[in-house]
Amino acid sequence: MPRIAVDAMGGDSAPASPVAGAVDALSLHSDLEVLLVGPEEQLKAELQPLTYDATRLELFEASEVIGMEESPVVALRRKRNSSISVLIALLKEGRCDGIFSAGNTGAVVAACSMGLGLLPGIRRPGIAVPMPRGKTPVVLTDVGANVACKPQHLLQYGIMACEFLSHVYSVEKPRVGLLNVGQEDEKGNALVKESRELFRASDLNYVGNVEGGDIFLGDCDVIVCDGFVGNIVLKTSEALSSWLIEGIVSEVGEALKKAEGSDADDAKIILADGLRQLGVRFDYAEYGGAPLLGTQGVCTIGHGRSNPRAVRNALGWTQRMIEEDVQRAIIDALARSSDTIPGS
């Protein structure tokens, strides 16, 4: 039975959201165990009104919290008993199979990289975020773990993201593209142009350069870029999605107020349901987080504003990563591609 350790103190609404989300995940997945990490008395208080299977939930004391604004490396050195540090210790000791945190992203990346180490051949870990599009998500990587990338980093991100997508979402031979300012070969900076040659020489199902619009409207399954570009794309997409949904709801609501009669009542019901579905489809909580790929352990990073639904959903596919042994699949894929990765 997979065991996932949850940073109960990570996120804007901690510990309420991580605790409630973990309990929801236990209800949804009968073959899951959760380890909640944080101040034990505080966690007990959050759990007190909730109903859950106590045989599948365990508490681990962590008396310190790394804030969102703290320097990751400095905070990790000073706060040895932080919830993030305890997560890493539990995973390293084999007391859990994976971890989840919606806390300080930089601290999670640094803790995993230094505390767990990197997979054989990996130069830099990458964050691969599933983004909504059709029946299966498109995966964008990297979205912030590494803002100063080299071509071999991008190739490794593409390889790892393909293994994640194929094993967790059952996408066969994912189509891979490089995010660029145009589809033509002559366009792009030196990083994109040099990376393109590595991708072409690899075993990936590489389709070429893709533009920003292809993230949501194209047919590429994995889109690769450096962490600087990826983080901007991610944050812009999240904000635009929220703004559009709020605008649509507002405008439709005003229009419905003016409608009268039985037909109008039926229309209100139909539109209300449609708007709810639209909100779910483009809600960050639908996927709940993003895997940090390339470290010696399964790690999922949640959004700082993760609500219980986001935590629950993130734990669901983190469990699937464990069950499908995505780590082993990544190691094998990197080994097969070692001849095409400079310095491997």
C-alpha positions in Angstrom: 0.0 0.0 0.0 1.6 3.3 -1.1 2.5 5.7 1.7 2.7 9.4 0.9 4.0 12.0 3.4 2.2 15.4 3.2 3.6 18.7 4.3 0.7 19.8 6.5 2.3 23.3 6.9 2.8 24.0 3.3 0.6 26.5 1.5 -1.4 29.7 2.1 -4.2 27.9 4.0 -2.1 25.4 5.9 -2.7 23.2 7.9 -6.4 23.3 7.1 -6.2 22.5 3.4 -3.4 19.9 3.4 -5.1 18.0 6.3 -8.6 18.1 4.7 -7.2 17.2 1.3 -5.3 14.3 2.8 -8.4 13.0 4.6 -10.4 13.3 1.3 -7.7 11.3 -0.5 -8.0 8.5 2.1 -11.7 8.4 1.5 -11.3 8.2 -2.2 -8.4 5.7 -2.3 -8.8 2.8 0.0 -5.3 1.5 -0.7 -3.5 4.7 0.3 -1.7 5.6 3.6 -0.9 9.2 4.5 1.8 10.6 6.8 0.9 14.1 8.0 4.0 16.2 8.9 3.7 19.3 11.2 3.2 20.4 14.8 1.4 17.3 16.2 -1.0 19.1 18.5 -2.1 21.5 15.7 -2.7 18.6 13.4 -4.8 16.7 16.0 -6.9 19.8 16.3 -7.5 20.0 12.5 -8.3 16.3 12.4 -10.7 16.3 15.4 -13.9 17.2 13.5 -13.0 15.0 10.5 -14.0 11.4 9.8 -11.2 9.1 8.5 -9.6 5.7 8.9 -7.0 6.2 11.6 -5.2 3.0 10.7 -4.1 4.6 7.4 -3.1 8.0 8.8 0.0 8.8 10.9 1.3 12.0 12.4 5.0 13.1 12.4 6.2 16.0 14.5 7.8 19.0 12.7 8.1 22.1 14.9 9.4 24.5 12.3 8.0 25.9 9.0 9.8 27.4 6.1 8.0 30.6 4.9 7.2 31.4 1.3 9.5 34.4 1.3 12.5 32.7 3.0 15.7 31.9 1.2 15.5 28.2 0.5 19.0 27.1 1.2 19.5 29.4 4.2 16.1 28.3 5.7 16.9 24.6 5.2 20.2 25.0 7.0 18.7 26.9 9.9 15.4 25.0 10.3 16.5 21.4 10.5 13.1 20.4 12.0 11.0 22.1 9.3 8.1 20.2 7.8 10.0 20.0 4.4 13.1 18.7 6.1 11.1 16.0 7.9 9.4 15.0 4.6 12.8 14.4 3.0 14.0 12.4 6.0 11.0 10.2 5.9 11.4 9.5 2.2 15.2 9.0 2.5 14.6 6.5 5.4 12.1 4.5 3.3 9.2 5.3 5.7 7.1 6.7 2.8 7.1 6.1 -1.0 6.5 9.7 -2.0 6.0 13.2 -0.7 3.7 16.2 -1.4 4.3 19.9 -0.4 2.5 23.1 -1.3 5.2 25.1 0.6 8.2 27.1 -0.6 8.9 25.7 -4.0 12.6 26.6 -4.0 13.0 24.9 -0.6 11.3 21.7 -1.8 13.5 21.6 -4.9 16.7 22.3 -2.9 15.8 19.8 -0.2 15.1 17.1 -2.7 18.2 17.8 -4.7 20.5 18.0 -1.8 18.8 15.6 0.6 17.8 12.8 -1.8 20.3 13.4 -4.6 19.6 13.2 -8.4 18.9 10.3 -10.6 21.9 8.8 -12.5 22.9 11.2 -15.3 20.5 14.0 -14.3 22.1 17.5 -14.3 19.2 19.5 -13.0 15.7 18.4 -11.8 12.7 19.9 -13.6 9.1 20.6 -12.6 6.6 19.2 -15.1 3.1 20.7 -14.8 0.0 19.1 -16.3 -2.2 21.7 -18.0 -5.8 21.2 -19.0 -6.5 20.3 -22.7 -9.0 17.7 -23.9 -9.2 14.3 -22.3 -5.5 14.2 -21.3 -3.4 17.2 -20.1 -0.5 18.7 -22.0 2.7 18.7 -19.9 4.8 21.8 -19.7 8.4 21.5 -18.4 10.4 23.1 -16.8 8.2 25.7 -15.0 10.7 27.1 -12.5 13.2 24.6 -11.1 16.0 25.7 -13.4 16.0 29.2 -15.0 19.5 28.8 -16.5 19.2 25.7 -18.7 21.6 24.0 -21.1 20.4 22.0 -24.1 21.1 18.7 -22.3 18.8 19.8 -19.5 15.9 20.4 -21.9 16.4 17.0 -23.5 16.3 15.3 -20.1 13.2 17.3 -19.2 11.5 16.0 -22.3 12.5 12.4 -21.6 11.3 12.5 -18.0 8.0 14.3 -18.9 7.3 11.7 -21.5 7.7 8.8 -19.0 5.4 10.7 -16.5 2.7 11.3 -19.1 2.8 7.8 -20.6 2.7 6.0 -17.3 0.3 8.3 -15.3 -2.0 9.3 -18.1 -1.5 6.3 -20.5 -0.4 8.5 -23.5 1.5 6.3 -25.9 4.5 7.8 -27.7 3.9 11.4 -26.5 4.5 14.1 -29.1 7.3 16.5 -27.9 7.9 20.0 -29.0 10.3 22.9 -28.1 8.6 26.1 -27.1 9.8 28.8 -29.4 8.9 32.2 -31.0 8.0 30.4 -34.2 7.9 27.0 -35.9 10.7 27.7 -38.4 14.1 26.3 -37.8 15.8 29.7 -38.2 13.9 31.2 -35.3 14.8 31.1 -31.7 17.7 31.8 -29.4 20.9 29.7 -29.1 19.4 27.5 -26.4 16.4 26.5 -28.6 18.5 26.0 -31.7 21.1 23.8 -30.0 18.5 21.8 -28.1 16.6 21.1 -31.4 19.5 19.1 -32.7 19.6 17.0 -29.5 15.9 16.3 -29.7 16.1 15.3 -33.4 18.9 12.8 -32.6 16.9 11.3 -29.7 14.3 8.6 -29.6 11.6 11.0 -28.6 8.6 11.5 -30.8 9.9 15.0 -31.5 7.6 17.2 -33.7 9.6 20.4 -33.9 9.2 23.9 -32.6 5.8 24.9 -31.2 4.4 28.3 -30.3 2.6 29.5 -27.2 -0.8 29.0 -28.7 0.0 25.3 -29.3 0.0 24.7 -25.5 -3.8 24.8 -25.5 -4.7 24.5 -29.2 -2.1 22.2 -30.6 -1.6 18.5 -30.6 1.7 18.3 -28.7 1.7 16.3 -25.5 4.9 17.5 -23.9 6.2 21.0 -24.4 9.7 21.8 -23.2 11.3 25.1 -22.3 13.6 26.6 -19.7 12.3 27.3 -16.2 12.3 31.1 -16.7 10.0 31.0 -19.7 7.9 28.1 -18.3 7.2 29.8 -15.1 6.0 33.0 -16.9 3.8 30.9 -19.2 2.3 29.0 -16.2 1.5 32.1 -14.1 0.1 34.0 -17.1 -2.1 31.0 -18.0 -3.4 30.7 -14.5 -4.2 34.4 -14.2 -5.8 34.5 -17.7 -8.0 31.4 -16.9 -9.3 32.9 -13.7 -9.9 36.3 -15.3 -11.8 34.8 -18.2 -14.0 32.5 -16.1 -14.8 35.4 -13.7 -15.7 37.5 -16.7 -17.9 34.9 -18.3 -19.7 34.1 -15.0 -20.3 37.8 -14.5 -21.6 38.6 -18.0 -23.8 35.5 -18.1 -25.1 36.2 -14.6 -26.2 39.7 -15.7 -27.8 38.4 -18.8 -29.8 35.8 -16.9 -31.1 38.4 -14.4 -32.9 40.1 -17.3 -34.4 36.8 -18.6 -38.0 35.9 -17.7 -40.4 33.0 -18.0 -40.1 29.2 -17.8 -37.7 28.9 -20.7 -35.4 31.4 -19.0 -35.5 29.3 -15.8 -34.5 26.2 -17.8 -31.7 28.2 -19.4 -30.4 29.3 -16.1 -30.1 25.7 -14.8 -28.3 24.6 -18.0 -26.0 27.5 -18.0 -25.2 27.2 -14.3 -24.2 23.6 -14.8 -22.1 24.5 -17.9 -20.3 27.2 -16.0 -19.5 24.8 -13.1 -18.1 22.3 -15.6 -16.0 25.1 -17.2 -14.7 26.1 -13.9 -13.7 22.6 -13.1 -12.0 22.1 -16.4 -9.7 25.1 -16.1 -9.2 25.0 -12.3 -5.6 24.4 -11.2 -7.0 22.1 -8.5 -8.1 19.6 -11.2 -4.5 18.3 -11.3 -3.4 19.7 -8.0 0.3 20.0 -8.5 3.3 19.2 -10.5 5.9 16.4 -10.2 9.5 17.3 -9.5 11.3 15.0 -11.9 14.9 13.9 -11.7 15.5 13.4 -8.0 15.9 10.2 -6.0 12.3 10.0 -4.9 8.7 10.7 -5.9 7.9 14.4 -5.1 4.9 16.4 -6.0 4.8 20.2 -5.6 1.5 21.9 -5.0 0.4 25.4 -5.7 0.8 27.8 -2.8 -3.0 28.4 -2.8 -3.8 24.7 -2.9 -7.3 24.0 -1.5 -8.4 20.5 -0.2 -9.5 19.4 -3.7 -6.1 20.3 -5.1 -4.3 18.3 -2.4 -6.6 15.3 -2.9 -6.1 15.2 -6.6 -2.4 15.7 -6.4 -2.1 12.8 -3.9 -4.2 10.6 -6.4 -1.7 10.9 -9.2 1.3 10.8 -6.9 0.0 7.4 -5.8 -0.2 6.4 -9.5 3.4 7.5 -10.0 4.4 5.2 -7.2 2.3 2.3 -8.4 3.5 2.7 -12.0 7.1 3.0 -10.9 7.7 6.2 -12.9 11.1 6.6 -11.2 12.3 3.3 -12.7 10.8 4.1 -16.1 12.7 7.5 -16.1 16.0 5.8 -15.1 15.6 3.2 -17.9 14.7 5.9 -20.5 17.7 8.1 -19.5 20.0 5.0 -19.8 18.6 4.3 -23.3 19.2 7.9 -24.3 22.7 8.3 -22.8 24.4 8.4 -26.2 22.5 11.4 -27.3 22.9 13.4 -24.0 26.2 15.4 -24.0 28.3 14.6 -20.9 26.3 11.4 -20.0 
